[in-house]
Amino acid sequence: MLKTLERTYLAVFRAYPLLIVLAAIAFMAEFVYASLNNVIVPLYLDREAARLGVNPARLGWAVGSVIATFLAVETLIRIPAGALSDRFGRRLFIAGAPLLTCFSPVLLASVSAFWMFYPLRAIDGLGAATLWPPLLALVGDHVARESRATAMSVINMVYVSGLALGLWVSNLVIGYANSATLALYLCAAMLAAAGLVALLRLPHAPPGHAHAAHLDADDDYVAARPISGARVAAMLVITAGQTFSVIILAPFLELYVTRDLHVAPQHLALLFVVPGAAVALTAMPLGRAADRIGKGFMAKAGMGGGAVALWLMPFARTPLGMLGVVTLLGVAVAAAMPAWLALLTELAPRRSRGFTVAYFGTAQGLGASAAALLGGVIWDIRHAYLFLAAAATLTLCTLLAAVSVHSD
């Protein structure tokens, strides 16, 4: 039992201790972005609609357009940020992004008109765009290809844990304080802490220098397995579609559960904590399995499981039913995403890895921006249609992956 625990959970940290630092940064950053996008901004606009000048009949559009602003800026900045991190180093961007944008949530707490959300959420999008591509590229730089899905599963585990805990904590704070102000200050403190951890703990390695001997072998692997343009195009479409299917739901799931299922915000803990715990327990074993049986196979299996969960969501009309479906979706994402991210790091040599990760991140951003805008429109028509749009998109992505992505 202890040997299994050590092989599954501890060995990767002993081999790559930098993962602990990157995991801490990823956890704090996602805590903030998940709280803002999925809880604080939607509930803030819902509760303060009259004061801010928002038409309650167009709440879906208001929420969607604000989230889309964040995502659009993140999409536009990802490629330049990734390319610049290839040239100037990952640490500058991973530390600078949260430190330079941590003031935004504080300012959001004092807005007096709806239009003020747009520039502040644009600043948040700038921070996210300059953080994630360099962070994921640094994982690729630091970890051998044979262990990369396991390493990405660590990042995915803390990402989902940050998401779940962020949703839970921000709901509790808003529910009991009856205000978004304290939750926004907490987000600012978390961003500042993430930046300080990066500044103090990440290495000063010059750009392009190998962090380990495996990197030369990495470049040889990429050169020996050229990727066809058709496969790259398919992977771009799948990346955009995966993101679309999640983001179209994310800003509205909170509103759906509170309005349609009549669950009070402070009682939503189980909906976030149980799926988060399931992901935390399964992420690393699933990542290790992907390294052993094939990253492509695990990515396709996870997408298929996620599609099944999304098709079931409209029929989950009780809190317990929704809990089960969201847990299934979380475990499916835990299976698919680390394997998919590991596949993306194998598409380019280390000197252009930041650009490559950002290139696919831009596809992610396009899918997310489209989802945020369309999600608001669909929400205003009929709430349950969001689940059908998400399920159909992820099903198509699974079918495309089945014919275009190798299982190894």
C-alpha positions as CSV (number, residue, x, y, z in Angstrom):
1,M,0.0,0.0,0.0
2,L,2.7,2.4,1.0
3,K,4.8,1.5,-2.0
4,T,1.8,2.2,-4.3
5,L,1.3,5.5,-2.6
6,E,4.9,6.4,-3.0
7,R,5.0,5.4,-6.7
8,T,1.8,7.2,-7.5
9,Y,2.0,10.4,-5.5
10,L,5.5,11.0,-4.1
11,A,7.9,9.8,-6.7
12,V,7.1,12.6,-9.2
13,F,7.8,15.2,-6.5
14,R,11.1,13.6,-5.5
15,A,12.2,13.5,-9.1
16,Y,10.9,17.1,-9.9
17,P,10.7,19.2,-6.8
18,L,10.0,22.3,-8.8
19,L,6.5,20.8,-9.4
20,I,5.6,21.7,-5.8
21,V,6.3,25.4,-6.5
22,L,4.4,25.4,-9.8
23,A,1.5,23.5,-8.2
24,A,1.2,26.1,-5.4
25,I,1.2,29.0,-8.0
26,A,-1.4,27.2,-10.2
27,F,-3.6,26.5,-7.2
28,M,-3.7,30.1,-6.0
29,A,-4.2,31.5,-9.5
30,E,-7.1,29.2,-10.4
31,F,-8.7,29.9,-7.0
32,V,-8.9,33.5,-8.0
33,Y,-9.9,33.2,-11.7
34,A,-12.5,30.5,-10.9
35,S,-14.0,32.6,-8.0
36,L,-14.2,35.7,-10.2
37,N,-15.5,34.2,-13.3
38,N,-17.9,31.6,-11.9
39,V,-19.2,33.0,-8.6
40,I,-18.2,36.6,-7.7
41,V,-18.9,38.4,-11.0
42,P,-22.3,36.5,-11.8
43,L,-23.6,37.0,-8.2
44,Y,-22.3,40.5,-8.0
45,L,-24.1,41.5,-11.2
46,D,-27.3,39.6,-10.1
47,R,-27.4,41.2,-6.7
48,E,-26.4,44.7,-7.7
49,A,-28.2,44.9,-11.1
50,A,-30.3,47.9,-10.2
51,R,-27.4,49.9,-8.7
52,L,-25.1,49.1,-11.6
53,G,-27.7,49.8,-14.3
54,V,-28.1,46.2,-15.5
55,N,-31.4,45.1,-17.0
56,P,-32.5,42.0,-15.0
57,A,-34.1,40.6,-18.2
58,R,-30.6,40.7,-19.9
59,L,-28.6,39.4,-17.0
60,G,-27.3,36.5,-19.1
61,W,-25.9,38.9,-21.7
62,A,-24.3,41.1,-19.0
63,V,-22.6,38.2,-17.3
64,G,-21.5,36.6,-20.7
65,S,-20.1,39.9,-22.1
66,V,-18.1,40.6,-19.0
67,I,-16.6,37.0,-18.9
68,A,-16.0,37.2,-22.7
69,T,-13.9,40.4,-22.2
70,F,-11.7,38.5,-19.8
71,L,-11.4,35.6,-22.2
72,A,-10.9,37.7,-25.3
73,V,-7.9,39.6,-23.8
74,E,-6.5,36.3,-22.5
75,T,-6.8,34.9,-26.1
76,L,-5.1,37.9,-27.8
77,I,-2.2,38.0,-25.3
78,R,-1.4,34.2,-25.0
79,I,0.8,33.9,-28.1
80,P,2.9,37.0,-27.5
81,A,3.3,36.0,-23.9
82,G,4.3,32.4,-24.7
83,A,6.8,33.5,-27.4
84,L,8.3,36.2,-25.1
85,S,8.8,33.6,-22.4
86,D,10.8,31.5,-24.8
87,R,13.1,34.4,-25.2
88,F,13.2,36.1,-21.8
89,G,12.5,33.2,-19.5
90,R,9.4,31.7,-17.8
91,R,10.0,33.2,-14.3
92,L,9.6,36.8,-15.4
93,F,6.1,36.1,-16.6
94,I,4.9,33.6,-14.0
95,A,5.9,36.1,-11.2
96,G,5.0,39.3,-12.9
97,A,1.5,38.4,-14.1
98,P,-0.1,38.0,-10.6
99,L,1.9,40.8,-9.0
100,L,1.0,43.4,-11.6
101,T,-2.7,42.5,-11.7
102,C,-3.5,41.8,-8.1
103,F,-5.0,45.3,-7.7
104,S,-7.9,44.6,-10.1
105,P,-10.2,42.7,-7.7
106,V,-9.8,45.6,-5.1
107,L,-10.9,48.1,-7.7
108,L,-13.8,45.8,-8.8
109,A,-15.1,46.0,-5.2
110,S,-15.7,49.7,-5.6
111,V,-17.2,50.0,-9.1
112,S,-20.3,52.3,-9.4
113,A,-21.4,51.5,-13.0
114,F,-21.6,48.4,-15.1
115,W,-19.1,49.6,-17.8
116,M,-16.3,49.6,-15.3
117,F,-16.4,45.8,-15.2
118,Y,-14.9,45.7,-18.8
119,P,-11.5,47.3,-18.3
120,L,-11.0,45.6,-14.9
121,R,-11.8,42.1,-16.4
122,A,-9.5,42.9,-19.3
123,I,-6.7,43.4,-16.8
124,D,-7.5,40.0,-15.2
125,G,-7.4,38.5,-18.7
126,L,-4.0,40.0,-19.3
127,G,-2.7,38.4,-16.1
128,A,-4.1,35.0,-16.9
129,A,-2.6,35.1,-20.5
130,T,0.9,35.9,-19.2
131,L,0.8,33.3,-16.5
132,W,-0.6,30.0,-17.9
133,P,1.5,29.5,-21.1
134,P,4.9,30.0,-19.4
135,L,3.8,27.9,-16.4
136,L,2.7,24.9,-18.6
137,A,5.8,25.3,-20.8
138,L,8.0,25.2,-17.7
139,V,6.5,21.9,-16.8
140,G,7.4,20.7,-20.3
141,D,10.9,22.1,-19.9
142,H,11.5,20.5,-16.5
143,V,9.9,17.0,-16.8
144,A,10.9,14.1,-19.1
145,R,8.4,13.1,-21.7
146,E,7.9,9.7,-20.1
147,S,6.6,11.4,-16.9
148,R,4.9,14.4,-18.4
149,A,1.3,13.3,-18.2
150,T,1.9,12.5,-14.5
151,A,3.4,16.0,-14.0
152,M,0.5,17.6,-15.9
153,S,-1.9,15.7,-13.7
154,V,-0.4,17.4,-10.7
155,I,-1.1,20.8,-12.3
156,N,-4.6,19.7,-13.2
157,M,-5.2,18.3,-9.7
158,V,-4.3,21.6,-8.0
159,Y,-6.1,23.6,-10.8
160,V,-9.3,21.7,-10.1
161,S,-8.8,21.9,-6.4
162,G,-8.2,25.6,-6.6
163,L,-11.4,25.9,-8.8
164,A,-13.5,23.8,-6.3
165,L,-12.2,25.5,-3.2
166,G,-12.4,28.9,-4.8
167,L,-16.1,28.3,-5.7
168,W,-16.8,27.0,-2.2
169,V,-15.0,29.7,-0.3
170,S,-16.3,32.6,-2.4
171,N,-19.9,31.3,-2.0
172,L,-19.5,31.0,1.7
173,V,-18.0,34.5,2.0
174,I,-20.7,36.1,-0.2
175,G,-23.5,34.1,1.5
176,Y,-22.6,34.9,5.1
177,A,-21.1,38.4,4.5
178,N,-24.0,39.3,2.1
179,S,-21.4,41.2,0.0
180,A,-18.8,40.5,-2.7
181,T,-16.2,42.9,-1.2
182,L,-14.5,40.5,1.2
183,A,-14.3,37.8,-1.5
184,L,-12.7,40.3,-3.9
185,Y,-10.1,41.3,-1.3
186,L,-9.3,37.6,-0.7
187,C,-8.7,37.2,-4.5
188,A,-6.3,40.1,-4.5
189,A,-4.3,38.6,-1.6
190,M,-4.1,35.2,-3.3
191,L,-2.8,36.8,-6.5
192,A,-0.1,38.7,-4.6
193,A,0.8,35.5,-2.8
194,A,1.2,33.6,-6.0
195,G,3.4,36.2,-7.5
196,L,5.7,36.3,-4.4
197,V,6.0,32.5,-4.4
198,A,7.1,32.6,-8.1
199,L,9.5,35.5,-7.5
200,L,11.2,33.8,-4.5
201,R,11.1,30.1,-5.5
202,L,11.4,29.8,-9.3
203,P,14.9,29.3,-10.8
204,H,16.7,32.1,-12.7
205,A,17.6,29.7,-15.6
206,P,18.3,31.6,-18.9
207,P,15.8,31.1,-21.7
208,G,16.5,28.0,-23.8
209,H,18.9,26.4,-21.3
210,A,18.2,22.8,-20.5
211,H,16.8,22.1,-17.0
212,A,17.7,18.4,-17.4
213,A,19.5,16.1,-19.7
214,H,16.2,14.8,-21.1
215,L,15.6,17.9,-23.1
216,D,18.0,17.0,-25.9
217,A,16.2,13.7,-26.2
218,D,13.0,15.6,-26.3
219,D,14.1,17.6,-29.3
220,D,15.2,14.4,-31.1
221,Y,11.8,12.9,-30.4
222,V,10.0,15.9,-31.9
223,A,12.3,15.8,-35.0
224,A,11.7,12.1,-35.5
225,R,7.9,12.4,-35.4
226,P,6.8,15.3,-37.6
227,I,3.2,16.2,-37.2
228,S,1.0,16.7,-40.2
229,G,-0.8,20.0,-40.8
230,A,-4.1,18.1,-40.8
231,R,-3.4,16.6,-37.4
232,V,-2.4,20.0,-35.9
233,A,-5.6,21.6,-37.4
234,A,-7.7,18.8,-35.8
235,M,-6.0,19.3,-32.4
236,L,-6.6,23.0,-32.6
237,V,-10.3,22.4,-33.2
238,I,-10.5,19.8,-30.4
239,T,-8.8,22.2,-28.0
240,A,-11.2,25.0,-28.9
241,G,-14.2,22.6,-28.6
242,Q,-13.2,21.1,-25.3
243,T,-12.9,24.6,-23.8
244,F,-16.2,25.7,-25.4
245,S,-18.1,22.8,-23.8
246,V,-16.8,23.7,-20.3
247,I,-16.9,27.5,-20.4
248,I,-20.4,27.7,-21.9
249,L,-21.6,26.2,-18.6
250,A,-19.1,27.7,-16.1
251,P,-20.5,31.2,-15.5
252,F,-24.1,30.0,-15.4
253,L,-23.9,26.7,-13.4
254,E,-24.0,28.7,-10.2
255,L,-27.1,30.7,-11.3
256,Y,-28.7,27.5,-12.6
257,V,-28.3,25.6,-9.3
258,T,-29.5,28.6,-7.2
259,R,-32.4,29.6,-9.4
260,D,-33.6,26.4,-11.0
261,L,-32.7,23.9,-8.3
262,H,-33.3,26.5,-5.4
263,V,-30.1,25.8,-3.5
264,A,-28.9,28.7,-1.3
265,P,-25.3,29.9,-2.2
266,Q,-23.9,29.1,1.2
267,H,-25.2,25.5,0.9
268,L,-23.4,24.8,-2.4
269,A,-20.3,23.4,-0.7
270,L,-21.0,19.8,-1.6
271,L,-21.5,20.6,-5.3
272,F,-17.9,21.9,-5.5
273,V,-16.1,20.0,-2.7
274,V,-17.1,16.5,-3.6
275,P,-16.2,16.7,-7.3
276,G,-13.0,18.5,-6.3
277,A,-12.1,15.8,-3.9
278,A,-12.8,13.1,-6.5
279,V,-10.5,14.9,-9.0
280,A,-7.8,15.3,-6.3
281,L,-7.9,11.6,-5.5
282,T,-7.9,10.4,-9.1
283,A,-5.8,13.0,-11.0
284,M,-2.4,11.6,-10.4
285,P,-3.3,7.9,-10.8
286,L,-5.0,8.8,-14.1
287,G,-1.9,10.8,-15.2
288,R,0.4,8.0,-14.4
289,A,-1.9,5.6,-16.3
290,A,-1.7,7.9,-19.3
291,D,2.1,7.8,-19.3
292,R,1.9,4.0,-19.2
293,I,-1.0,3.1,-21.6
294,G,-0.9,6.1,-23.9
295,K,-1.7,9.8,-23.6
296,G,-3.9,9.8,-26.7
297,F,-6.0,6.9,-25.4
298,M,-6.5,8.6,-22.0
299,A,-7.4,12.0,-23.6
300,K,-10.1,10.3,-25.8
301,A,-11.5,8.3,-23.0
302,G,-11.8,11.3,-20.8
303,M,-13.5,13.4,-23.5
304,G,-16.0,10.6,-24.1
305,G,-16.8,10.3,-20.3
306,G,-17.2,14.1,-20.2
307,A,-19.6,14.0,-23.1
308,V,-21.7,11.4,-21.3
309,A,-21.8,13.6,-18.1
310,L,-22.9,16.6,-20.1
311,W,-25.8,14.7,-21.9
312,L,-27.0,13.7,-18.4
313,M,-27.0,17.2,-16.9
314,P,-30.4,18.4,-18.1
315,F,-32.0,15.3,-16.4
316,A,-30.3,16.0,-13.0
317,R,-33.2,17.9,-11.5
318,T,-32.2,17.4,-7.9
319,P,-29.1,18.7,-6.0
320,L,-28.0,15.1,-5.4
321,G,-28.4,14.2,-9.1
322,M,-26.4,17.3,-10.1
323,L,-23.7,16.4,-7.6
324,G,-23.3,12.9,-9.2
325,V,-23.1,14.3,-12.8
326,V,-20.7,17.1,-11.9
327,T,-18.4,14.5,-10.1
328,L,-18.4,12.3,-13.2
329,L,-17.6,15.4,-15.3
330,G,-14.7,16.3,-13.0
331,V,-13.1,12.8,-13.1
332,A,-13.5,12.8,-16.9
333,V,-11.7,16.1,-17.1
334,A,-9.0,14.8,-14.7
335,A,-8.4,11.9,-17.2
336,A,-8.4,14.0,-20.4
337,M,-6.7,17.3,-19.7
338,P,-3.3,16.2,-18.3
339,A,-2.9,13.7,-21.2
340,W,-3.9,16.4,-23.7
341,L,-1.6,19.0,-22.3
342,A,1.3,16.5,-22.4
343,L,0.5,15.7,-26.0
344,L,0.7,19.5,-26.8
345,T,4.2,19.8,-25.2
346,E,5.4,17.1,-27.6
347,L,4.6,19.1,-30.7
348,A,7.6,21.4,-30.6
349,P,11.2,21.5,-29.3
350,R,12.0,23.3,-26.1
351,R,13.1,26.6,-27.7
352,S,9.6,27.2,-29.0
353,R,7.5,25.3,-26.4
354,G,6.1,28.5,-24.9
355,F,4.9,29.6,-28.3
356,T,3.4,26.2,-29.1
357,V,1.5,26.0,-25.8
358,A,0.3,29.6,-26.2
359,Y,-0.7,28.8,-29.8
360,F,-3.1,26.1,-28.6
361,G,-4.0,28.3,-25.7
362,T,-5.2,30.8,-28.2
363,A,-7.5,28.2,-29.7
364,Q,-8.7,27.6,-26.1
365,G,-9.4,31.3,-25.7
366,L,-11.3,31.5,-29.0
367,G,-13.5,28.6,-27.8
368,A,-14.0,30.1,-24.4
369,S,-14.8,33.6,-25.8
370,A,-17.4,32.2,-28.1
371,A,-18.8,30.1,-25.3
372,A,-19.2,33.1,-22.9
373,L,-21.0,35.1,-25.5
374,L,-23.3,32.3,-26.8
375,G,-23.8,31.1,-23.3
376,G,-25.4,34.4,-22.3
377,V,-27.7,34.4,-25.3
378,I,-28.7,30.8,-24.7
379,W,-29.3,31.4,-21.0
380,D,-31.7,34.2,-21.8
381,I,-33.6,31.8,-24.1
382,R,-33.8,28.7,-22.0
383,H,-31.4,27.5,-19.3
384,A,-31.3,23.8,-20.0
385,Y,-30.2,24.4,-23.6
386,L,-26.7,25.3,-22.3
387,F,-26.2,21.6,-21.4
388,L,-27.2,20.4,-24.8
389,A,-24.8,22.8,-26.5
390,A,-22.0,21.7,-24.3
391,A,-22.7,18.0,-24.7
392,A,-23.0,18.2,-28.5
393,T,-19.7,20.1,-28.8
394,L,-17.7,17.7,-26.7
395,T,-19.3,14.7,-28.5
396,L,-18.0,16.1,-31.8
397,C,-14.6,16.7,-30.3
398,T,-14.5,13.0,-29.1
399,L,-15.3,11.7,-32.5
400,L,-12.7,14.0,-34.2
401,A,-10.1,12.8,-31.7
402,A,-11.0,9.2,-32.4
403,V,-10.0,9.6,-36.1
404,S,-7.1,12.1,-35.8
405,V,-5.2,11.5,-32.6
406,H,-2.9,8.5,-32.0
407,S,-3.5,6.4,-28.9
408,D,0.1,6.3,-27.8
